[in-house]
């Protein structure tokens, strides 16, 4: 049985030509570094920067419930993290009858 031939009519690789060399690039290095720094400063949160979404994202490590906050800047993210912590604290106080 003959092997099927793959036709590449466009792109970086064409039949009869050498492949074009692609230089890898890293995007948003400063934002990744800022996310890593915030992750070190906030041990109760997992902080990441999404290259695809271009957002800072934080996942709570302090609760079994899924808590995720996202923002365009580190400052906004920290505010949302504090709001999530306060909201959880008040919710638990209400559930235990302390409020």
PyMOL commands that set and color helices and strands:
alter all, ss='L'
color gray80, all
select helices_A, chain A and resi 29-41+74-95
alter helices_A, ss='H'
color red, helices_A
select strands_A, chain A and resi 45-50+55-60+68-71
alter strands_A, ss='S'
color yellow, strands_A
deselect
rebuild
show_as cartoon
